[in-house]
Amino acid sequence: MTEEQNHQKESEQLNFLNETIKEISNKQMKDHGEKSSSKSNKAPVGISNNQFSLLNVLILDTETTGLDNENDDCLEVGAILFNVKSRSVLAQQSFLLPVESNNAEKINNIPAEITRLPQPLFEAIKYFESLVQASDAIVAHNAEFDMKWFGLKKLPQIEKQWICSMDDITWPADRQLKTRPSVRDLALAYGVPVWNAHRALTDCIYLAEVFKRCCELEKLLIRSLEPKVLIRAEISYDQRYLAKNAGFRWNDAIKGAWSRKMSRRDMEKLEFPVHEVDPHD
């Protein structure tokens, strides 16, 4: 790779970080009733142009009646507002949304009739919106699935940066995790007891407990926000295990190929040839 290409990539990453710094700075100033300007180049107090902090993240999970957001429904939302620096849970919430039937009851153990019992749903959604507002980013395991339910029916649209704890975070090698670990495997790798599964708040608690135990959490979250590009693995059939072990998926984003989205930083660490692909081609 040429020096000019390296310089361009570093410049792109720096520009991205600076834009994120300004966004967080403006949010903080607004929350404190101060005037903010998108033209300001000043980073928040204690944050340099080379390193910034996510103050709070909202760990989020959903339970649904199926996989298709056009024909199925979200019937439960769980959320934990987590302070990154102190590794502390600030608030947590779980609420049900009424549905007529639940085809996924065997998985999430939520009978449809329970969702229709009286509860303060309007107040629950307003509180959820306040938790979103108090966060700098949303964290979800398999975020691509969870994000598609918001902005539909009773759930509000979320205008925040999403971080996927399965695809965007590169977990430390000493945890010996798969490239795309399950919530259960992630919890066990960090010594978190697994007592139940497939309820929204429970999965949020697992992630919060992992975050409490993760020494490099700030760095992992910041790197997870680096721009992602779609790449295609250039390997033979006999080498397909290399792509699979690196989190590539067959016939997914690119038909007839192993592909995935990842940062250029992580792309350069791969042990097999790849090339960037324009997702619009």
C-alpha positions as CSV (number, residue, x, y, z in Angstrom):
1,M,0.0,0.0,0.0
2,T,1.4,3.4,-1.0
3,E,2.2,6.2,1.5
4,E,-0.3,8.4,-0.2
5,Q,-3.1,5.8,0.3
6,N,-2.2,5.5,4.0
7,H,-2.3,9.2,4.4
8,Q,-5.7,9.4,2.8
9,K,-7.1,6.7,5.0
10,E,-5.7,8.3,8.2
11,S,-7.2,11.6,7.0
12,E,-10.6,10.0,6.5
13,Q,-10.5,8.5,10.0
14,L,-9.4,11.8,11.6
15,N,-12.2,13.7,9.8
16,F,-14.7,11.1,11.0
17,L,-13.5,11.4,14.6
18,N,-13.5,15.2,14.5
19,E,-17.1,15.2,13.2
20,T,-18.1,12.8,16.0
21,I,-16.4,15.0,18.6
22,K,-18.3,18.1,17.3
23,E,-21.6,16.2,17.4
24,I,-21.0,15.0,21.0
25,S,-19.8,18.5,22.0
26,N,-22.9,20.2,20.6
27,K,-25.1,17.6,22.4
28,Q,-23.5,18.3,25.7
29,M,-23.8,22.0,25.3
30,K,-27.4,21.7,24.3
31,D,-28.1,19.5,27.3
32,H,-26.7,22.1,29.6
33,G,-28.7,24.9,28.1
34,E,-25.8,26.5,26.3
35,K,-25.6,27.7,22.8
36,S,-23.9,25.3,20.4
37,S,-22.5,25.9,16.9
38,S,-21.9,23.2,14.3
39,K,-19.0,25.4,13.1
40,S,-17.1,25.1,16.3
41,N,-13.8,23.2,16.1
42,K,-13.4,22.9,19.9
43,A,-13.7,19.5,21.4
44,P,-15.5,18.9,24.8
45,V,-13.5,19.5,28.0
46,G,-11.0,16.8,28.6
47,I,-11.2,15.5,25.0
48,S,-8.5,16.0,22.5
49,N,-8.8,16.0,18.7
50,N,-7.0,12.6,18.7
51,Q,-9.1,11.0,21.3
52,F,-12.7,11.5,22.5
53,S,-15.0,9.7,24.8
54,L,-18.5,8.3,24.6
55,L,-20.1,9.4,27.9
56,N,-23.2,7.3,27.9
57,V,-24.3,4.4,25.7
58,L,-27.8,2.9,25.6
59,I,-27.6,-0.9,25.5
60,L,-30.8,-2.0,23.7
61,D,-32.5,-5.3,22.7
62,T,-35.8,-6.2,21.2
63,E,-38.0,-9.3,21.1
64,T,-40.2,-9.8,18.1
65,T,-42.9,-12.1,16.8
66,G,-40.8,-13.0,13.8
67,L,-37.9,-11.8,11.6
68,D,-39.8,-9.7,9.0
69,N,-40.4,-6.1,10.2
70,E,-43.0,-5.6,7.5
71,N,-45.3,-8.5,8.6
72,D,-44.2,-9.2,12.2
73,D,-44.1,-7.0,15.3
74,C,-41.8,-5.9,18.0
75,L,-43.4,-7.0,21.3
76,E,-40.7,-6.1,23.9
77,V,-37.9,-3.5,24.3
78,G,-35.2,-3.6,26.9
79,A,-32.7,-0.8,27.5
80,I,-29.9,0.1,29.9
81,L,-28.3,3.5,30.1
82,F,-24.6,2.8,30.7
83,N,-21.9,5.3,31.8
84,V,-18.7,4.2,30.0
85,K,-16.1,5.9,32.2
86,S,-17.5,4.7,35.6
87,R,-18.7,1.4,34.1
88,S,-22.0,2.0,35.8
89,V,-25.7,1.3,35.0
90,L,-27.5,4.6,35.3
91,A,-31.0,3.5,34.4
92,Q,-32.8,0.5,32.9
93,Q,-36.2,-0.2,31.4
94,S,-38.2,-3.0,29.9
95,F,-41.7,-2.8,28.4
96,L,-44.1,-4.9,26.3
97,L,-46.0,-3.8,23.2
98,P,-49.4,-5.3,22.5
99,V,-49.6,-8.0,19.8
100,E,-52.4,-10.3,18.6
101,S,-50.2,-13.3,18.2
102,N,-46.6,-14.4,18.8
103,N,-45.1,-16.9,16.4
104,A,-41.8,-16.7,18.3
105,E,-43.3,-17.6,21.7
106,K,-41.2,-20.8,21.9
107,I,-38.1,-18.7,21.6
108,N,-38.9,-15.7,23.8
109,N,-41.5,-17.2,26.1
110,I,-43.8,-14.2,25.8
111,P,-47.5,-15.2,25.4
112,A,-49.3,-12.7,23.2
113,E,-52.1,-12.3,25.8
114,I,-49.6,-11.0,28.4
115,T,-48.7,-8.1,26.1
116,R,-52.3,-7.0,26.1
117,L,-52.6,-6.6,29.8
118,P,-53.0,-3.0,31.1
119,Q,-49.7,-1.1,31.5
120,P,-48.5,2.5,31.2
121,L,-47.3,2.1,27.6
122,F,-47.4,5.7,26.6
123,E,-45.3,6.7,29.7
124,A,-42.9,3.8,29.0
125,I,-42.3,5.0,25.4
126,K,-41.7,8.6,26.6
127,Y,-39.2,7.4,29.2
128,F,-37.5,5.3,26.5
129,E,-37.2,8.4,24.4
130,S,-35.5,10.2,27.3
131,L,-33.0,7.4,27.7
132,V,-32.2,7.6,23.9
133,Q,-31.7,11.4,24.3
134,A,-29.4,10.9,27.2
135,S,-27.1,8.6,25.2
136,D,-24.3,9.3,22.8
137,A,-24.7,6.0,20.9
138,I,-26.9,2.9,20.8
139,V,-25.4,-0.5,21.4
140,A,-27.1,-3.7,20.3
141,H,-26.1,-7.2,19.6
142,N,-26.9,-7.8,15.9
143,A,-27.9,-4.1,15.6
144,E,-28.9,-4.5,12.0
145,F,-31.9,-6.6,13.2
146,D,-32.9,-4.4,16.2
147,M,-32.7,-1.0,14.5
148,K,-35.2,-1.9,11.8
149,W,-38.2,-2.1,14.2
150,F,-37.8,1.6,15.3
151,G,-39.9,4.2,13.5
152,L,-42.6,1.6,13.0
153,K,-46.0,1.6,14.7
154,K,-45.6,2.7,18.3
155,L,-41.8,2.7,18.5
156,P,-40.0,6.0,17.8
157,Q,-37.4,6.6,15.2
158,I,-33.8,6.6,16.7
159,E,-31.5,9.3,15.3
160,K,-28.3,8.1,16.9
161,Q,-25.2,6.2,15.9
162,W,-25.6,2.5,16.3
163,I,-22.8,0.1,17.5
164,C,-23.1,-3.6,16.9
165,S,-21.5,-5.6,19.7
166,M,-21.4,-8.6,17.4
167,D,-20.0,-7.0,14.1
168,D,-18.5,-3.6,15.0
169,I,-16.6,-4.4,18.2
170,T,-13.3,-6.4,17.8
171,W,-13.2,-8.2,21.1
172,P,-9.7,-8.9,22.6
173,A,-8.0,-12.0,21.2
174,D,-7.3,-13.4,24.7
175,R,-11.1,-14.0,25.2
176,Q,-10.9,-16.6,22.4
177,L,-14.2,-15.6,20.9
178,K,-15.6,-16.3,17.4
179,T,-15.5,-13.3,15.1
180,R,-19.3,-12.9,15.5
181,P,-19.9,-14.2,19.0
182,S,-23.4,-14.7,20.5
183,V,-24.5,-12.8,23.6
184,R,-24.2,-16.0,25.6
185,D,-20.6,-16.7,24.4
186,L,-19.6,-13.1,25.0
187,A,-21.0,-13.2,28.5
188,L,-19.3,-16.5,29.4
189,A,-16.0,-15.3,28.0
190,Y,-16.1,-12.4,30.6
191,G,-17.3,-14.6,33.5
192,V,-20.9,-13.4,33.4
193,P,-23.3,-16.1,34.6
194,V,-26.0,-17.0,32.0
195,W,-29.3,-17.7,33.7
196,N,-31.9,-17.0,31.1
197,A,-32.1,-16.1,27.4
198,H,-34.3,-14.4,24.8
199,R,-35.8,-11.7,27.0
200,A,-34.9,-8.1,26.0
201,L,-33.7,-6.8,29.4
202,T,-31.8,-10.0,30.2
203,D,-29.6,-9.7,27.1
204,C,-29.0,-6.0,27.9
205,I,-27.8,-7.0,31.4
206,Y,-25.4,-9.5,29.9
207,L,-23.9,-6.8,27.7
208,A,-23.7,-4.3,30.6
209,E,-21.9,-6.9,32.8
210,V,-19.5,-7.6,29.9
211,F,-18.8,-3.8,29.6
212,K,-18.1,-3.6,33.4
213,R,-15.4,-6.2,33.0
214,C,-13.9,-5.0,29.8
215,C,-10.6,-3.1,30.5
216,E,-10.4,-1.7,27.0
217,L,-14.0,-0.6,26.6
218,E,-13.4,3.0,25.6
219,K,-11.0,2.1,22.9
220,L,-13.2,-0.7,21.6
221,L,-16.2,1.6,21.4
222,I,-14.3,4.4,19.7
223,R,-12.8,2.0,17.1
224,S,-16.3,0.5,16.5
225,L,-17.4,3.9,15.2
226,E,-14.8,4.0,12.4
227,P,-16.3,4.1,8.9
228,K,-17.0,0.7,7.5
229,V,-16.5,-0.4,3.9
230,L,-17.9,-3.4,2.1
231,I,-15.1,-5.9,1.1
232,R,-15.0,-9.1,-0.8
233,A,-12.7,-12.0,0.0
234,E,-10.5,-13.2,-2.9
235,I,-10.0,-16.8,-1.9
236,S,-10.4,-20.3,-3.4
237,Y,-13.1,-22.8,-2.4
238,D,-10.5,-24.7,-0.3
239,Q,-9.7,-21.5,1.6
240,R,-13.3,-20.5,2.5
241,Y,-12.7,-21.3,6.1
242,L,-10.4,-18.3,6.3
243,A,-13.2,-16.0,5.3
244,K,-15.7,-17.7,7.6
245,N,-13.4,-17.5,10.6
246,A,-12.9,-13.7,9.9
247,G,-16.7,-13.1,10.0
248,F,-17.4,-13.0,6.3
249,R,-20.7,-14.4,5.1
250,W,-21.4,-16.3,1.9
251,N,-23.9,-15.0,-0.6
252,D,-25.0,-12.2,1.8
253,A,-24.2,-8.6,0.7
254,I,-22.6,-9.9,-2.5
255,K,-24.1,-12.8,-4.3
256,G,-21.8,-15.7,-4.9
257,A,-19.0,-14.3,-2.7
258,W,-17.7,-14.1,0.9
259,S,-18.2,-10.5,2.1
260,R,-18.6,-8.3,5.1
261,K,-18.3,-4.7,6.2
262,M,-15.4,-3.7,8.3
263,S,-13.0,-0.7,9.0
264,R,-9.9,-0.3,6.8
265,R,-7.9,-0.7,10.0
266,D,-9.2,-4.2,10.5
267,M,-9.1,-4.9,6.8
268,E,-5.3,-4.5,6.7
269,K,-5.0,-7.2,9.4
270,L,-6.6,-9.9,7.3
271,E,-4.4,-12.8,6.2
272,F,-5.9,-13.2,2.8
273,P,-6.5,-10.9,-0.2
274,V,-9.6,-8.7,-0.3
275,H,-10.8,-5.7,-2.2
276,E,-13.4,-3.0,-1.6
277,V,-16.7,-3.1,-3.3
278,D,-19.2,-0.3,-4.0
279,P,-22.4,-1.5,-2.4
280,H,-24.4,0.4,-5.0
281,D,-22.8,-1.4,-8.0
